[in-house]
Structures are given as C-alpha cells and as structure tokens.
Amino acid sequence: MKEFDSIQQARNVVARLNELETLVSEAERKRKEAGDGGDEPPIPPHMLPPDEVLDAHLAPHLAQQQSQLNAKLQTTQAHNAKLFEDIKSQRAEIESLASLLEKVLEDVNNTNQMMDDVVDDVARETRTIEAES
C-alpha cells in the first residue's frame, strides 16, 4: 500500500485524473455546442471511408497551398495587366512611327518624281544645247 501511495504521489496521478475529467467534460460541452445532430452518435474515425480520412488530413495543407497559389495568381495577373498596358503603349508608338515613316516615304517619292521631271528637262535642254553647238 505504501508503494502504491508513493507511485501515486510520484506520478501525480490524482491531479492528472482531474485534468482528464476536465478534458472529457469540456469535450462533451463542445460537442453539445456544436450540435452534432441529436441522437445519432458520431462515426469513429477508424470506421470512416479512406477518402474522408485522407481529405481530413490533407485539407489544412491543401488550404494553405491554395491560398499561396491564389496569392501567386493575383501577383501574376497584376504583372500581366501592367505588361498589357506597356504593350498597348508600344503598339500606339509603333503605329505613330509607321505613319510618320509613310509620310517620309511619300515625301521621298514626291521628291524623286520631281527630280525625274527636272532631270528630263535638263537632259532635253542639254541635248538642245549640244545640237545647237
């Protein structure tokens, strides 16, 4: 009996049993607050289908991964929106430069046409002068 009492005191058995009783009563209180659905007792975990057990274990990890992926998606979408605006401004700049280039080419063509007219006139005058000499 003395040995049993010494083991009880050394391992603090009474206090731990009181803690266990508190935990059990708290669990019952939480179950009642959660409203399990009344008369039907909960299914023990070892009786659940494997898919449900697996889902229960993976759900926290998958939720964390999903939130990280959502954050990455939002960052990528914001980056893509900025890139799209840059592309639109570059396209507008390209269009303005292309229209400016077309105007320059038109001026060059007009100048070339005028040069052809002048060259023809100068060639005619030169032939006339040579013929007269």
Backbone as numpy.savetxt, mean C-alpha at the origin, in Angstrom:
# Nx Ny Nz CAx CAy CAz Cx Cy Cz
2.22 -35.64 59.68 1.40 -34.45 59.68 2.27 -33.20 59.68
3.36 -33.23 60.47 4.27 -32.09 60.52 4.91 -31.87 59.15
5.28 -32.96 58.50 5.89 -32.86 57.17 4.90 -32.28 56.16
3.65 -32.72 56.26 2.61 -32.20 55.37 2.42 -30.70 55.62
2.39 -30.28 56.86 2.26 -28.86 57.20 3.45 -28.06 56.70
4.64 -28.61 56.83 5.83 -27.88 56.36 5.82 -27.73 54.84
5.37 -28.76 54.12 5.27 -28.67 52.65 4.20 -27.64 52.28
3.10 -27.64 53.01 2.02 -26.69 52.75 2.51 -25.26 52.94
3.28 -25.02 53.96 3.79 -23.68 54.22 4.89 -23.30 53.22
5.74 -24.24 52.92 6.85 -23.96 52.00 6.36 -23.62 50.60
5.32 -24.27 50.18 4.81 -24.05 48.82 3.64 -23.07 48.79
3.28 -22.54 49.94 2.25 -21.52 50.04 0.94 -22.02 49.42
0.53 -23.20 49.77 -0.60 -23.90 49.17 -1.90 -23.15 49.41
-2.14 -22.68 50.60 -3.42 -22.03 50.92 -3.60 -20.76 50.08
-2.57 -19.95 49.99 -2.67 -18.71 49.21 -2.90 -19.02 47.74
-2.24 -20.02 47.23 -2.41 -20.38 45.82 -3.79 -20.96 45.53
-4.32 -21.73 46.45 -5.68 -22.23 46.28 -6.68 -21.07 46.29
-6.43 -20.08 47.11 -7.29 -18.90 47.13 -7.20 -18.14 45.79
-5.99 -18.04 45.24 -5.83 -17.40 43.93 -6.58 -18.18 42.86
-6.49 -19.50 42.92 -7.18 -20.34 41.95 -8.69 -20.13 42.05
-9.19 -20.07 43.26 -10.62 -19.85 43.46 -11.04 -18.49 42.91
-10.21 -17.48 43.10 -10.49 -16.14 42.57 -10.51 -16.17 41.05
-9.55 -16.86 40.44 -9.50 -16.96 38.98 -10.73 -17.66 38.42
-11.15 -18.73 39.08 -12.32 -19.47 38.61 -13.57 -18.60 38.71
-13.74 -17.91 39.84 -14.93 -17.05 40.00 -14.89 -15.89 39.00
-13.72 -15.35 38.72 -13.61 -14.27 37.73 -13.94 -14.77 36.32
-13.50 -15.98 36.01 -13.81 -16.57 34.70 -15.31 -16.80 34.55
-15.95 -17.27 35.61 -17.40 -17.47 35.56 -18.13 -16.14 35.38
-17.66 -15.12 36.08 -18.27 -13.79 35.95 -18.11 -13.27 34.52
-16.94 -13.42 33.94 -16.72 -12.95 32.56 -17.57 -13.73 31.57
-17.74 -15.02 31.81 -18.56 -15.84 30.93 -20.01 -15.36 30.98
-20.50 -15.05 32.17 -21.86 -14.55 32.31 -22.02 -13.19 31.65
-21.02 -12.32 31.80 -21.06 -10.99 31.17 -21.05 -11.10 29.65
-20.30 -12.05 29.14 -20.19 -12.22 27.69 -21.47 -12.78 27.12
-22.29 -13.42 27.92 -23.55 -13.97 27.44 -23.33 -15.07 26.44
-22.84 -16.18 26.87 -22.50 -17.31 26.01 -23.66 -17.85 25.20
-24.86 -17.48 25.48 -25.98 -18.01 24.71 -26.88 -18.86 25.57
-26.68 -18.82 26.84 -27.64 -19.46 27.71 -27.26 -20.84 28.15
-28.12 -21.80 27.83 -28.04 -23.13 28.40 -26.96 -24.00 27.76
-26.60 -23.70 26.54 -25.66 -24.56 25.82 -24.24 -24.35 26.35
-23.61 -25.40 26.85 -22.24 -25.26 27.35 -21.27 -25.05 26.19
-20.17 -24.34 26.43 -19.20 -24.12 25.35 -18.53 -25.42 24.93
-18.12 -25.47 23.69 -17.44 -26.65 23.16 -15.99 -26.61 23.62
-15.49 -27.68 24.21 -14.09 -27.69 24.64 -13.17 -27.58 23.42
-12.03 -26.92 23.58 -11.13 -26.71 22.44 -10.70 -27.99 21.74
-10.55 -29.07 22.47 -10.09 -30.31 21.83 -11.19 -30.95 20.97
-12.43 -30.45 21.08 -13.53 -30.99 20.29 -13.83 -30.13 19.06
-13.17 -28.99 18.94 -13.39 -28.11 17.79 -12.77 -28.69 16.54
-13.31 -28.35 15.37 -12.70 -28.80 14.12 -11.32 -28.15 13.94
-10.42 -28.83 13.25 -9.06 -28.30 13.07 -9.03 -26.91 12.44
-9.93 -26.64 11.50 -9.93 -25.33 10.84 -10.19 -24.20 11.84
-11.12 -24.42 12.76 -11.42 -23.39 13.75 -10.26 -23.17 14.71
-9.62 -24.24 15.13 -8.47 -24.13 16.02 -7.34 -23.38 15.31
-7.10 -23.75 14.06 -6.05 -23.09 13.29 -6.36 -21.62 13.09
-7.62 -21.31 12.75 -8.02 -19.91 12.58 -7.85 -19.13 13.87
-8.19 -19.74 14.99 -8.06 -19.06 16.28 -6.60 -18.75 16.60
-5.71 -19.66 16.24 -4.29 -19.43 16.52 -3.68 -18.42 15.54
-4.13 -18.45 14.30 -3.53 -17.58 13.28 -4.14 -16.19 13.24
-5.35 -16.02 13.77 -6.07 -14.75 13.65 -5.25 -13.54 14.13
-4.62 -13.58 15.31 -3.85 -12.40 15.74 -2.69 -12.09 14.80
-1.99 -13.13 14.38 -0.85 -12.92 13.47 -1.33 -12.38 12.12
-2.40 -12.95 11.61 -2.92 -12.50 10.31 -3.46 -11.08 10.39
-4.08 -10.72 11.52 -4.58 -9.35 11.69 -3.42 -8.36 11.68
-2.34 -8.71 12.37 -1.16 -7.85 12.38 -0.57 -7.71 10.97
-0.45 -8.82 10.27 0.08 -8.79 8.91 -0.82 -7.97 8.00
-2.13 -8.11 8.17 -3.06 -7.36 7.33 -2.93 -5.86 7.59
-2.77 -5.47 8.84 -2.62 -4.05 9.12 -1.31 -3.51 8.53
-0.25 -4.30 8.59 1.01 -3.88 7.98 0.87 -3.76 6.46
0.19 -4.73 5.86 0.00 -4.68 4.41 -0.89 -3.50 4.01
-1.90 -3.21 4.81 -2.75 -2.05 4.53 -1.95 -0.76 4.60
-1.05 -0.66 5.58 -0.21 0.53 5.69 0.70 0.65 4.47
1.29 -0.47 4.05 2.15 -0.45 2.86 1.34 -0.08 1.62
0.12 -0.60 1.53 -0.74 -0.29 0.39 -1.06 1.20 0.34
-1.38 1.78 1.48 -1.68 3.22 1.50 -0.46 4.03 1.11
0.71 3.63 1.60 1.94 4.33 1.23 2.19 4.22 -0.27
2.02 3.03 -0.82 2.22 2.82 -2.25 1.22 3.62 -3.07
-0.03 3.64 -2.63 -1.05 4.40 -3.35 -0.73 5.90 -3.34
-0.27 6.41 -2.21 0.10 7.83 -2.13 1.29 8.11 -3.05
2.26 7.21 -3.05 3.43 7.37 -3.93 3.01 7.32 -5.40
2.11 6.38 -5.73 1.63 6.27 -7.11 0.87 7.53 -7.53
0.09 8.10 -6.63 -0.66 9.33 -6.95 0.32 10.46 -7.26
1.40 10.57 -6.47 2.39 11.61 -6.73 3.07 11.38 -8.07
3.43 10.12 -8.35 4.05 9.80 -9.63 3.12 10.11 -10.79
1.83 9.84 -10.62 0.86 10.11 -11.67 0.78 11.61 -11.95
0.81 12.43 -10.90 0.80 13.88 -11.08 2.08 14.34 -11.80
3.22 13.75 -11.44 4.47 14.09 -12.12 4.39 13.72 -13.61
3.84 12.55 -13.90 3.72 12.10 -15.29 2.79 13.05 -16.07
1.67 13.45 -15.44 0.76 14.36 -16.13 1.44 15.69 -16.44
2.21 16.23 -15.49 2.90 17.49 -15.75 3.98 17.30 -16.83
4.67 16.16 -16.83 5.68 15.91 -17.86 5.03 15.75 -19.24
3.87 15.12 -19.30 3.16 14.99 -20.58 2.75 16.37 -21.11
2.27 17.21 -20.21 1.89 18.57 -20.63 3.11 19.32 -21.15
4.24 19.17 -20.47 5.47 19.82 -20.91 5.91 19.27 -22.27
5.80 17.96 -22.47 6.16 17.34 -23.75 5.27 17.87 -24.86
3.97 17.98 -24.58 3.04 18.50 -25.59 3.38 19.94 -25.96
3.69 20.77 -24.97 4.04 22.17 -25.28 5.34 22.24 -26.07
6.33 21.41 -25.71 7.59 21.39 -26.46 7.39 20.87 -27.88
6.51 19.88 -28.04 6.24 19.35 -29.37 5.56 20.40 -30.23
4.61 21.15 -29.66 3.95 22.20 -30.46 4.93 23.31 -30.81
5.83 23.64 -29.88 6.86 24.64 -30.17 7.78 24.15 -31.27
8.15 22.88 -31.23 9.00 22.30 -32.27 8.29 22.32 -33.62
6.99 22.02 -33.63 6.24 22.08 -34.88 6.25 23.49 -35.46
6.12 24.50 -34.59 6.16 25.89 -35.06 7.53 26.22 -35.65
8.58 25.75 -34.97 9.94 26.00 -35.46 10.14 25.32 -36.81
9.69 24.08 -36.94 9.81 23.37 -38.21 9.01 24.07 -39.31
7.86 24.59 -38.97 7.06 25.33 -39.95 7.81 26.58 -40.40
8.45 27.28 -39.43 9.24 28.46 -39.79 10.42 28.08 -40.68
11.07 26.95 -40.38 12.20 26.49 -41.20 11.71 26.15 -42.60
10.57 25.47 -42.69 10.03 25.14 -44.01 9.68 26.40 -44.79
9.07 27.37 -44.12 8.74 28.64 -44.80 10.01 29.34 -45.26
11.02 29.33 -44.39 12.30 29.96 -44.76 12.93 29.22 -45.93
12.86 27.92 -45.91 13.41 27.12 -46.99 12.68 27.42 -48.30
11.36 27.54 -48.20 10.55 27.88 -49.39 10.96 29.24 -49.93
11.13 30.20 -49.03 11.54 31.54 -49.47 12.93 31.50 -50.09
13.82 30.67 -49.49 15.17 30.55 -50.04 15.13 29.94 -51.44
14.24 28.95 -51.64 14.11 28.34 -52.96 13.67 29.39 -53.97
12.70 30.24 -53.59 12.23 31.30 -54.49 13.35 32.28 -54.79
14.09 32.67 -53.77 15.19 33.63 -53.95 16.29 33.00 -54.80
16.63 31.74 -54.54 17.69 31.07 -55.29 17.29 30.98 -56.77
16.01 30.66 -57.03 15.56 30.59 -58.42 15.69 31.95 -59.09
15.30 33.02 -58.37 15.41 34.37 -58.93 16.87 34.76 -59.17
17.73 34.44 -58.20 19.15 34.77 -58.34 19.75 33.96 -59.48
19.38 32.71 -59.63 19.91 31.88 -60.71 19.47 32.44 -62.06
18.21 32.88 -62.14 17.71 33.45 -63.39 18.47 34.75 -63.73
18.65 35.58 -62.71 19.37 36.84 -62.94 20.81 36.56 -63.35
21.42 35.56 -62.73 22.80 35.23 -63.05 22.89 34.74 -64.49
21.95 33.90 -64.90 21.96 33.42 -66.29 21.72 34.57 -67.27
20.85 35.45 -66.86 20.57 36.60 -67.74 21.81 37.47 -67.87
22.48 37.72 -66.79 23.69 38.54 -66.81 24.77 37.84 -67.61
24.92 36.54 -67.45 25.94 35.81 -68.20 25.60 35.79 -69.69
24.33 35.71 -69.98 23.93 35.68 -71.37 24.17 37.03 -72.02
24.02 38.08 -71.26 24.23 39.42 -71.78 25.71 39.72 -71.92
26.55 39.09 -71.17 27.95 39.41 -71.22 28.65 38.70 -72.29
